Amino acid sequence: MAMPIAVPRYTVDDIESWPDDGNRYELLDGVLLVTPSPGVPH
């Protein structure tokens, strides 16, 4: 039987406390999704 992996749960307060680094942060049921900012060719 496999052991489940513990995934940290984040809140909006967590994200707002981080410095702005140009990435887009989103929460989906407490799971953090990070999208890098577009590059120069974009």
mmCIF entry with sequence, helices, sheets and N, C-alpha, C, O atoms, coordinates in Angstrom:
data_MODEL
# 
_entry.id   MODEL 
# 
_entity.id                         1 
_entity.type                       polymer 
_entity.pdbx_number_of_molecules   1 
# 
_entity_poly.entity_id                      1 
_entity_poly.type                           'polypeptide(L)' 
_entity_poly.nstd_linkage                   no 
_entity_poly.nstd_monomer                   no 
_entity_poly.pdbx_seq_one_letter_code       MAMPIAVPRYTVDDIESWPDDGNRYELLDGVLLVTPSPGVPH 
_entity_poly.pdbx_seq_one_letter_code_can   MAMPIAVPRYTVDDIESWPDDGNRYELLDGVLLVTPSPGVPH 
_entity_poly.pdbx_strand_id                 A 
# 
loop_
_entity_poly_seq.entity_id 
_entity_poly_seq.num 
_entity_poly_seq.mon_id 
_entity_poly_seq.hetero 
1 1  MET n 
1 2  ALA n 
1 3  MET n 
1 4  PRO n 
1 5  ILE n 
1 6  ALA n 
1 7  VAL n 
1 8  PRO n 
1 9  ARG n 
1 10 TYR n 
1 11 THR n 
1 12 VAL n 
1 13 ASP n 
1 14 ASP n 
1 15 ILE n 
1 16 GLU n 
1 17 SER n 
1 18 TRP n 
1 19 PRO n 
1 20 ASP n 
1 21 ASP n 
1 22 GLY n 
1 23 ASN n 
1 24 ARG n 
1 25 TYR n 
1 26 GLU n 
1 27 LEU n 
1 28 LEU n 
1 29 ASP n 
1 30 GLY n 
1 31 VAL n 
1 32 LEU n 
1 33 LEU n 
1 34 VAL n 
1 35 THR n 
1 36 PRO n 
1 37 SER n 
1 38 PRO n 
1 39 GLY n 
1 40 VAL n 
1 41 PRO n 
1 42 HIS n 
# 
_struct_asym.id          A 
_struct_asym.entity_id   1 
# 
_struct_conf.conf_type_id            HELX_P 
_struct_conf.id                      HELX_P1 
_struct_conf.pdbx_PDB_helix_id       AA1 
_struct_conf.beg_label_comp_id       VAL 
_struct_conf.beg_label_asym_id       A 
_struct_conf.beg_label_seq_id        12 
_struct_conf.pdbx_beg_PDB_ins_code   ? 
_struct_conf.end_label_comp_id       SER 
_struct_conf.end_label_asym_id       A 
_struct_conf.end_label_seq_id        17 
_struct_conf.pdbx_end_PDB_ins_code   ? 
_struct_conf.beg_auth_comp_id        VAL 
_struct_conf.beg_auth_asym_id        A 
_struct_conf.beg_auth_seq_id         12 
_struct_conf.end_auth_comp_id        SER 
_struct_conf.end_auth_asym_id        A 
_struct_conf.end_auth_seq_id         17 
_struct_conf.pdbx_PDB_helix_class    1 
_struct_conf.details                 ? 
_struct_conf.pdbx_PDB_helix_length   6 
# 
_struct_conf_type.id          HELX_P 
_struct_conf_type.criteria    ? 
_struct_conf_type.reference   ? 
# 
_struct_sheet.id               AA1 
_struct_sheet.type             ? 
_struct_sheet.number_strands   2 
_struct_sheet.details          ? 
# 
_struct_sheet_order.sheet_id     AA1 
_struct_sheet_order.range_id_1   1 
_struct_sheet_order.range_id_2   2 
_struct_sheet_order.offset       ? 
_struct_sheet_order.sense        anti-parallel 
# 
loop_
_struct_sheet_range.sheet_id 
_struct_sheet_range.id 
_struct_sheet_range.beg_label_comp_id 
_struct_sheet_range.beg_label_asym_id 
_struct_sheet_range.beg_label_seq_id 
_struct_sheet_range.pdbx_beg_PDB_ins_code 
_struct_sheet_range.end_label_comp_id 
_struct_sheet_range.end_label_asym_id 
_struct_sheet_range.end_label_seq_id 
_struct_sheet_range.pdbx_end_PDB_ins_code 
_struct_sheet_range.beg_auth_comp_id 
_struct_sheet_range.beg_auth_asym_id 
_struct_sheet_range.beg_auth_seq_id 
_struct_sheet_range.end_auth_comp_id 
_struct_sheet_range.end_auth_asym_id 
_struct_sheet_range.end_auth_seq_id 
AA1 1 ARG A 24 ? LEU A 28 ? ARG A 24 LEU A 28 
AA1 2 VAL A 31 ? THR A 35 ? VAL A 31 THR A 35 
# 
loop_
_atom_site.group_PDB 
_atom_site.id 
_atom_site.type_symbol 
_atom_site.label_atom_id 
_atom_site.label_alt_id 
_atom_site.label_comp_id 
_atom_site.label_asym_id 
_atom_site.label_entity_id 
_atom_site.label_seq_id 
_atom_site.pdbx_PDB_ins_code 
_atom_site.Cartn_x 
_atom_site.Cartn_y 
_atom_site.Cartn_z 
_atom_site.occupancy 
_atom_site.B_iso_or_equiv 
_atom_site.pdbx_formal_charge 
_atom_site.auth_seq_id 
_atom_site.auth_comp_id 
_atom_site.auth_asym_id 
_atom_site.auth_atom_id 
_atom_site.pdbx_PDB_model_num 
ATOM 1   N N  . MET A 1 1  ? 0.841  -1.183 0.000   1.00 0.00 ? 1  MET A N  1 
ATOM 2   C CA . MET A 1 1  ? 0.000  0.000  0.000   1.00 0.00 ? 1  MET A CA 1 
ATOM 3   C C  . MET A 1 1  ? 0.882  1.241  0.000   1.00 0.00 ? 1  MET A C  1 
ATOM 4   O O  . MET A 1 1  ? 1.814  1.341  0.798   1.00 0.00 ? 1  MET A O  1 
ATOM 5   N N  . ALA A 1 2  ? 0.600  2.171  -0.874  1.00 0.00 ? 2  ALA A N  1 
ATOM 6   C CA . ALA A 1 2  ? 1.407  3.384  -0.992  1.00 0.00 ? 2  ALA A CA 1 
ATOM 7   C C  . ALA A 1 2  ? 1.024  4.399  0.080   1.00 0.00 ? 2  ALA A C  1 
ATOM 8   O O  . ALA A 1 2  ? -0.133 4.500  0.491   1.00 0.00 ? 2  ALA A O  1 
ATOM 9   N N  . MET A 1 3  ? 2.022  5.136  0.513   1.00 0.00 ? 3  MET A N  1 
ATOM 10  C CA . MET A 1 3  ? 1.790  6.193  1.496   1.00 0.00 ? 3  MET A CA 1 
ATOM 11  C C  . MET A 1 3  ? 1.463  7.493  0.756   1.00 0.00 ? 3  MET A C  1 
ATOM 12  O O  . MET A 1 3  ? 2.130  7.816  -0.227  1.00 0.00 ? 3  MET A O  1 
ATOM 13  N N  . PRO A 1 4  ? 0.456  8.243  1.202   1.00 0.00 ? 4  PRO A N  1 
ATOM 14  C CA . PRO A 1 4  ? 0.136  9.514  0.544   1.00 0.00 ? 4  PRO A CA 1 
ATOM 15  C C  . PRO A 1 4  ? 1.229  10.549 0.800   1.00 0.00 ? 4  PRO A C  1 
ATOM 16  O O  . PRO A 1 4  ? 1.881  10.539 1.844   1.00 0.00 ? 4  PRO A O  1 
ATOM 17  N N  . ILE A 1 5  ? 1.411  11.420 -0.152  1.00 0.00 ? 5  ILE A N  1 
ATOM 18  C CA . ILE A 1 5  ? 2.397  12.491 -0.021  1.00 0.00 ? 5  ILE A CA 1 
ATOM 19  C C  . ILE A 1 5  ? 1.704  13.709 0.575   1.00 0.00 ? 5  ILE A C  1 
ATOM 20  O O  . ILE A 1 5  ? 0.648  14.121 0.096   1.00 0.00 ? 5  ILE A O  1 
ATOM 21  N N  . ALA A 1 6  ? 2.290  14.278 1.606   1.00 0.00 ? 6  ALA A N  1 
ATOM 22  C CA . ALA A 1 6  ? 1.718  15.465 2.247   1.00 0.00 ? 6  ALA A CA 1 
ATOM 23  C C  . ALA A 1 6  ? 2.019  16.689 1.387   1.00 0.00 ? 6  ALA A C  1 
ATOM 24  O O  . ALA A 1 6  ? 3.179  16.997 1.112   1.00 0.00 ? 6  ALA A O  1 
ATOM 25  N N  . VAL A 1 7  ? 0.969  17.376 0.968   1.00 0.00 ? 7  VAL A N  1 
ATOM 26  C CA . VAL A 1 7  ? 1.105  18.582 0.157   1.00 0.00 ? 7  VAL A CA 1 
ATOM 27  C C  . VAL A 1 7  ? 0.785  19.772 1.049   1.00 0.00 ? 7  VAL A C  1 
ATOM 28  O O  . VAL A 1 7  ? -0.281 19.813 1.662   1.00 0.00 ? 7  VAL A O  1 
ATOM 29  N N  . PRO A 1 8  ? 1.706  20.757 1.130   1.00 0.00 ? 8  PRO A N  1 
ATOM 30  C CA . PRO A 1 8  ? 1.397  21.922 1.978   1.00 0.00 ? 8  PRO A CA 1 
ATOM 31  C C  . PRO A 1 8  ? 0.189  22.682 1.446   1.00 0.00 ? 8  PRO A C  1 
ATOM 32  O O  . PRO A 1 8  ? 0.010  22.793 0.234   1.00 0.00 ? 8  PRO A O  1 
ATOM 33  N N  . ARG A 1 9  ? -0.619 23.193 2.324   1.00 0.00 ? 9  ARG A N  1 
ATOM 34  C CA . ARG A 1 9  ? -1.793 23.995 1.958   1.00 0.00 ? 9  ARG A CA 1 
ATOM 35  C C  . ARG A 1 9  ? -1.471 25.457 2.233   1.00 0.00 ? 9  ARG A C  1 
ATOM 36  O O  . ARG A 1 9  ? -1.025 25.802 3.327   1.00 0.00 ? 9  ARG A O  1 
ATOM 37  N N  . TYR A 1 10 ? -1.693 26.310 1.251   1.00 0.00 ? 10 TYR A N  1 
ATOM 38  C CA . TYR A 1 10 ? -1.420 27.734 1.374   1.00 0.00 ? 10 TYR A CA 1 
ATOM 39  C C  . TYR A 1 10 ? -2.717 28.514 1.439   1.00 0.00 ? 10 TYR A C  1 
ATOM 40  O O  . TYR A 1 10 ? -3.777 28.015 1.062   1.00 0.00 ? 10 TYR A O  1 
ATOM 41  N N  . THR A 1 11 ? -2.619 29.748 1.923   1.00 0.00 ? 11 THR A N  1 
ATOM 42  C CA . THR A 1 11 ? -3.762 30.649 1.982   1.00 0.00 ? 11 THR A CA 1 
ATOM 43  C C  . THR A 1 11 ? -3.425 31.918 1.223   1.00 0.00 ? 11 THR A C  1 
ATOM 44  O O  . THR A 1 11 ? -2.271 32.144 0.858   1.00 0.00 ? 11 THR A O  1 
ATOM 45  N N  . VAL A 1 12 ? -4.423 32.739 0.988   1.00 0.00 ? 12 VAL A N  1 
ATOM 46  C CA . VAL A 1 12 ? -4.213 34.023 0.321   1.00 0.00 ? 12 VAL A CA 1 
ATOM 47  C C  . VAL A 1 12 ? -3.269 34.886 1.153   1.00 0.00 ? 12 VAL A C  1 
ATOM 48  O O  . VAL A 1 12 ? -2.435 35.599 0.595   1.00 0.00 ? 12 VAL A O  1 
ATOM 49  N N  . ASP A 1 13 ? -3.386 34.832 2.466   1.00 0.00 ? 13 ASP A N  1 
ATOM 50  C CA . ASP A 1 13 ? -2.495 35.599 3.339   1.00 0.00 ? 13 ASP A CA 1 
ATOM 51  C C  . ASP A 1 13 ? -1.038 35.182 3.146   1.00 0.00 ? 13 ASP A C  1 
ATOM 52  O O  . ASP A 1 13 ? -0.145 36.029 3.177   1.00 0.00 ? 13 ASP A O  1 
ATOM 53  N N  . ASP A 1 14 ? -0.790 33.891 2.948   1.00 0.00 ? 14 ASP A N  1 
ATOM 54  C CA . ASP A 1 14 ? 0.574  33.413 2.697   1.00 0.00 ? 14 ASP A CA 1 
ATOM 55  C C  . ASP A 1 14 ? 1.141  34.066 1.436   1.00 0.00 ? 14 ASP A C  1 
ATOM 56  O O  . ASP A 1 14 ? 2.254  34.591 1.442   1.00 0.00 ? 14 ASP A O  1 
ATOM 57  N N  . ILE A 1 15 ? 0.365  34.023 0.368   1.00 0.00 ? 15 ILE A N  1 
ATOM 58  C CA . ILE A 1 15 ? 0.837  34.550 -0.914  1.00 0.00 ? 15 ILE A CA 1 
ATOM 59  C C  . ILE A 1 15 ? 1.060  36.054 -0.845  1.00 0.00 ? 15 ILE A C  1 
ATOM 60  O O  . ILE A 1 15 ? 2.044  36.560 -1.384  1.00 0.00 ? 15 ILE A O  1 
ATOM 61  N N  . GLU A 1 16 ? 0.162  36.769 -0.190  1.00 0.00 ? 16 GLU A N  1 
ATOM 62  C CA . GLU A 1 16 ? 0.300  38.219 -0.099  1.00 0.00 ? 16 GLU A CA 1 
ATOM 63  C C  . GLU A 1 16 ? 1.504  38.639 0.734   1.00 0.00 ? 16 GLU A C  1 
ATOM 64  O O  . GLU A 1 16 ? 1.983  39.764 0.592   1.00 0.00 ? 16 GLU A O  1 
ATOM 65  N N  . SER A 1 17 ? 2.003  37.763 1.599   1.00 0.00 ? 17 SER A N  1 
ATOM 66  C CA . SER A 1 17 ? 3.160  38.107 2.432   1.00 0.00 ? 17 SER A CA 1 
ATOM 67  C C  . SER A 1 17 ? 4.488  37.908 1.695   1.00 0.00 ? 17 SER A C  1 
ATOM 68  O O  . SER A 1 17 ? 5.530  38.359 2.171   1.00 0.00 ? 17 SER A O  1 
ATOM 69  N N  . TRP A 1 18 ? 4.458  37.228 0.527   1.00 0.00 ? 18 TRP A N  1 
ATOM 70  C CA . TRP A 1 18 ? 5.684  36.997 -0.230  1.00 0.00 ? 18 TRP A CA 1 
ATOM 71  C C  . TRP A 1 18 ? 6.030  38.221 -1.073  1.00 0.00 ? 18 TRP A C  1 
ATOM 72  O O  . TRP A 1 18 ? 5.129  38.932 -1.517  1.00 0.00 ? 18 TRP A O  1 
ATOM 73  N N  . PRO A 1 19 ? 7.336  38.486 -1.305  1.00 0.00 ? 19 PRO A N  1 
ATOM 74  C CA . PRO A 1 19 ? 7.715  39.625 -2.148  1.00 0.00 ? 19 PRO A CA 1 
ATOM 75  C C  . PRO A 1 19 ? 7.327  39.383 -3.609  1.00 0.00 ? 19 PRO A C  1 
ATOM 76  O O  . PRO A 1 19 ? 7.269  38.240 -4.064  1.00 0.00 ? 19 PRO A O  1 
ATOM 77  N N  . ASP A 1 20 ? 7.064  40.461 -4.329  1.00 0.00 ? 20 ASP A N  1 
ATOM 78  C CA . ASP A 1 20 ? 6.699  40.365 -5.743  1.00 0.00 ? 20 ASP A CA 1 
ATOM 79  C C  . ASP A 1 20 ? 7.941  39.995 -6.544  1.00 0.00 ? 20 ASP A C  1 
ATOM 80  O O  . ASP A 1 20 ? 8.920  40.742 -6.552  1.00 0.00 ? 20 ASP A O  1 
ATOM 81  N N  . ASP A 1 21 ? 7.908  38.846 -7.216  1.00 0.00 ? 21 ASP A N  1 
ATOM 82  C CA . ASP A 1 21 ? 9.053  38.396 -8.003  1.00 0.00 ? 21 ASP A CA 1 
ATOM 83  C C  . ASP A 1 21 ? 8.716  38.235 -9.481  1.00 0.00 ? 21 ASP A C  1 
ATOM 84  O O  . ASP A 1 21 ? 9.502  37.664 -10.238 1.00 0.00 ? 21 ASP A O  1 
ATOM 85  N N  . GLY A 1 22 ? 7.547  38.737 -9.898  1.00 0.00 ? 22 GLY A N  1 
ATOM 86  C CA . GLY A 1 22 ? 7.175  38.675 -11.301 1.00 0.00 ? 22 GLY A CA 1 
ATOM 87  C C  . GLY A 1 22 ? 6.417  37.421 -11.693 1.00 0.00 ? 22 GLY A C  1 
ATOM 88  O O  . GLY A 1 22 ? 5.895  37.347 -12.805 1.00 0.00 ? 22 GLY A O  1 
ATOM 89  N N  . ASN A 1 23 ? 6.341  36.441 -10.818 1.00 0.00 ? 23 ASN A N  1 
ATOM 90  C CA . ASN A 1 23 ? 5.597  35.217 -11.107 1.00 0.00 ? 23 ASN A CA 1 
ATOM 91  C C  . ASN A 1 23 ? 4.128  35.402 -10.767 1.00 0.00 ? 23 ASN A C  1 
ATOM 92  O O  . ASN A 1 23 ? 3.769  36.260 -9.960  1.00 0.00 ? 23 ASN A O  1 
ATOM 93  N N  . ARG A 1 24 ? 3.287  34.595 -11.384 1.00 0.00 ? 24 ARG A N  1 
ATOM 94  C CA . ARG A 1 24 ? 1.860  34.610 -11.096 1.00 0.00 ? 24 ARG A CA 1 
ATOM 95  C C  . ARG A 1 24 ? 1.562  33.439 -10.172 1.00 0.00 ? 24 ARG A C  1 
ATOM 96  O O  . ARG A 1 24 ? 1.809  32.285 -10.520 1.00 0.00 ? 24 ARG A O  1 
ATOM 97  N N  . TYR A 1 25 ? 1.030  33.744 -8.993  1.00 0.00 ? 25 TYR A N  1 
ATOM 98  C CA . TYR A 1 25 ? 0.702  32.720 -8.005  1.00 0.00 ? 25 TYR A CA 1 
ATOM 99  C C  . TYR A 1 25 ? -0.814 32.550 -7.949  1.00 0.00 ? 25 TYR A C  1 
ATOM 100 O O  . TYR A 1 25 ? -1.554 33.529 -7.861  1.00 0.00 ? 25 TYR A O  1 
ATOM 101 N N  . GLU A 1 26 ? -1.268 31.296 -8.001  1.00 0.00 ? 26 GLU A N  1 
ATOM 102 C CA . GLU A 1 26 ? -2.685 30.986 -7.903  1.00 0.00 ? 26 GLU A CA 1 
ATOM 103 C C  . GLU A 1 26 ? -2.868 29.851 -6.910  1.00 0.00 ? 26 GLU A C  1 
ATOM 104 O O  . GLU A 1 26 ? -1.981 29.017 -6.730  1.00 0.00 ? 26 GLU A O  1 
ATOM 105 N N  . LEU A 1 27 ? -4.030 29.830 -6.269  1.00 0.00 ? 27 LEU A N  1 
ATOM 106 C CA . LEU A 1 27 ? -4.382 28.752 -5.358  1.00 0.00 ? 27 LEU A CA 1 
ATOM 107 C C  . LEU A 1 27 ? -5.541 27.960 -5.927  1.00 0.00 ? 27 LEU A C  1 
ATOM 108 O O  . LEU A 1 27 ? -6.515 28.530 -6.419  1.00 0.00 ? 27 LEU A O  1 
ATOM 109 N N  . LEU A 1 28 ? -5.431 26.651 -5.857  1.00 0.00 ? 28 LEU A N  1 
ATOM 110 C CA . LEU A 1 28 ? -6.507 25.761 -6.261  1.00 0.00 ? 28 LEU A CA 1 
ATOM 111 C C  . LEU A 1 28 ? -6.735 24.806 -5.103  1.00 0.00 ? 28 LEU A C  1 
ATOM 112 O O  . LEU A 1 28 ? -5.989 23.843 -4.928  1.00 0.00 ? 28 LEU A O  1 
ATOM 113 N N  . ASP A 1 29 ? -7.758 25.069 -4.320  1.00 0.00 ? 29 ASP A N  1 
ATOM 114 C CA . ASP A 1 29 ? -8.042 24.294 -3.099  1.00 0.00 ? 29 ASP A CA 1 
ATOM 115 C C  . ASP A 1 29 ? -6.827 24.223 -2.183  1.00 0.00 ? 29 ASP A C  1 
ATOM 116 O O  . ASP A 1 29 ? -6.542 23.174 -1.605  1.00 0.00 ? 29 ASP A O  1 
ATOM 117 N N  . GLY A 1 30 ? -6.107 25.340 -2.050  1.00 0.00 ? 30 GLY A N  1 
ATOM 118 C CA . GLY A 1 30 ? -4.959 25.410 -1.158  1.00 0.00 ? 30 GLY A CA 1 
ATOM 119 C C  . GLY A 1 30 ? -3.655 24.946 -1.767  1.00 0.00 ? 30 GLY A C  1 
ATOM 120 O O  . GLY A 1 30 ? -2.609 25.061 -1.129  1.00 0.00 ? 30 GLY A O  1 
ATOM 121 N N  . VAL A 1 31 ? -3.684 24.421 -2.993  1.00 0.00 ? 31 VAL A N  1 
ATOM 122 C CA . VAL A 1 31 ? -2.477 23.955 -3.677  1.00 0.00 ? 31 VAL A CA 1 
ATOM 123 C C  . VAL A 1 31 ? -1.935 25.113 -4.508  1.00 0.00 ? 31 VAL A C  1 
ATOM 124 O O  . VAL A 1 31 ? -2.677 25.747 -5.258  1.00 0.00 ? 31 VAL A O  1 
ATOM 125 N N  . LEU A 1 32 ? -0.650 25.384 -4.373  1.00 0.00 ? 32 LEU A N  1 
ATOM 126 C CA . LEU A 1 32 ? -0.015 26.506 -5.040  1.00 0.00 ? 32 LEU A CA 1 
ATOM 127 C C  . LEU A 1 32 ? 0.329  26.176 -6.487  1.00 0.00 ? 32 LEU A C  1 
ATOM 128 O O  . LEU A 1 32 ? 0.950  25.149 -6.763  1.00 0.00 ? 32 LEU A O  1 
ATOM 129 N N  . LEU A 1 33 ? -0.078 27.052 -7.417  1.00 0.00 ? 33 LEU A N  1 
ATOM 130 C CA . LEU A 1 33 ? 0.281  26.952 -8.823  1.00 0.00 ? 33 LEU A CA 1 
ATOM 131 C C  . LEU A 1 33 ? 1.077  28.202 -9.175  1.00 0.00 ? 33 LEU A C  1 
ATOM 132 O O  . LEU A 1 33 ? 0.647  29.319 -8.886  1.00 0.00 ? 33 LEU A O  1 
ATOM 133 N N  . VAL A 1 34 ? 2.246  28.013 -9.803  1.00 0.00 ? 34 VAL A N  1 
ATOM 134 C CA . VAL A 1 34 ? 3.115  29.138 -10.141 1.00 0.00 ? 34 VAL A CA 1 
ATOM 135 C C  . VAL A 1 34 ? 3.340  29.156 -11.643 1.00 0.00 ? 34 VAL A C  1 
ATOM 136 O O  . VAL A 1 34 ? 3.727  28.148 -12.236 1.00 0.00 ? 34 VAL A O  1 
ATOM 137 N N  . THR A 1 35 ? 3.092  30.317 -12.259 1.00 0.00 ? 35 THR A N  1 
ATOM 138 C CA . THR A 1 35 ? 3.322  30.506 -13.677 1.00 0.00 ? 35 THR A CA 1 
ATOM 139 C C  . THR A 1 35 ? 4.380  31.589 -13.842 1.00 0.00 ? 35 THR A C  1 
ATOM 140 O O  . THR A 1 35 ? 4.194  32.705 -13.358 1.00 0.00 ? 35 THR A O  1 
ATOM 141 N N  . PRO A 1 36 ? 5.491  31.283 -14.518 1.00 0.00 ? 36 PRO A N  1 
ATOM 142 C CA . PRO A 1 36 ? 6.526  32.307 -14.700 1.00 0.00 ? 36 PRO A CA 1 
ATOM 143 C C  . PRO A 1 36 ? 6.032  33.428 -15.599 1.00 0.00 ? 36 PRO A C  1 
ATOM 144 O O  . PRO A 1 36 ? 5.132  33.240 -16.417 1.00 0.00 ? 36 PRO A O  1 
ATOM 145 N N  . SER A 1 37 ? 6.639  34.599 -15.432 1.00 0.00 ? 37 SER A N  1 
ATOM 146 C CA . SER A 1 37 ? 6.280  35.731 -16.285 1.00 0.00 ? 37 SER A CA 1 
ATOM 147 C C  . SER A 1 37 ? 6.760  35.471 -17.709 1.00 0.00 ? 37 SER A C  1 
ATOM 148 O O  . SER A 1 37 ? 7.707  34.709 -17.904 1.00 0.00 ? 37 SER A O  1 
ATOM 149 N N  . PRO A 1 38 ? 6.123  36.090 -18.715 1.00 0.00 ? 38 PRO A N  1 
ATOM 150 C CA . PRO A 1 38 ? 6.530  35.860 -20.091 1.00 0.00 ? 38 PRO A CA 1 
ATOM 151 C C  . PRO A 1 38 ? 7.964  36.332 -20.332 1.00 0.00 ? 38 PRO A C  1 
ATOM 152 O O  . PRO A 1 38 ? 8.423  37.303 -19.729 1.00 0.00 ? 38 PRO A O  1 
ATOM 153 N N  . GLY A 1 39 ? 8.653  35.636 -21.215 1.00 0.00 ? 39 GLY A N  1 
ATOM 154 C CA . GLY A 1 39 ? 10.025 35.997 -21.547 1.00 0.00 ? 39 GLY A CA 1 
ATOM 155 C C  . GLY A 1 39 ? 10.089 37.107 -22.592 1.00 0.00 ? 39 GLY A C  1 
ATOM 156 O O  . GLY A 1 39 ? 9.057  37.630 -23.012 1.00 0.00 ? 39 GLY A O  1 
ATOM 157 N N  . VAL A 1 40 ? 11.275 37.458 -23.001 1.00 0.00 ? 40 VAL A N  1 
ATOM 158 C CA . VAL A 1 40 ? 11.507 38.541 -23.958 1.00 0.00 ? 40 VAL A CA 1 
ATOM 159 C C  . VAL A 1 40 ? 10.854 38.266 -25.316 1.00 0.00 ? 40 VAL A C  1 
ATOM 160 O O  . VAL A 1 40 ? 10.224 39.174 -25.859 1.00 0.00 ? 40 VAL A O  1 
ATOM 161 N N  . PRO A 1 41 ? 10.971 37.045 -25.902 1.00 0.00 ? 41 PRO A N  1 
ATOM 162 C CA . PRO A 1 41 ? 10.363 36.808 -27.218 1.00 0.00 ? 41 PRO A CA 1 
ATOM 163 C C  . PRO A 1 41 ? 8.839  36.933 -27.209 1.00 0.00 ? 41 PRO A C  1 
ATOM 164 O O  . PRO A 1 41 ? 8.232  37.109 -28.266 1.00 0.00 ? 41 PRO A O  1 
ATOM 165 N N  . HIS A 1 42 ? 8.224  36.848 -26.058 1.00 0.00 ? 42 HIS A N  1 
ATOM 166 C CA . HIS A 1 42 ? 6.767  36.916 -25.974 1.00 0.00 ? 42 HIS A CA 1 
ATOM 167 C C  . HIS A 1 42 ? 6.381  38.320 -26.321 1.00 0.00 ? 42 HIS A C  1 
ATOM 168 O O  . HIS A 1 42 ? 5.196  38.651 -26.327 1.00 0.00 ? 42 HIS A O  1 
# 
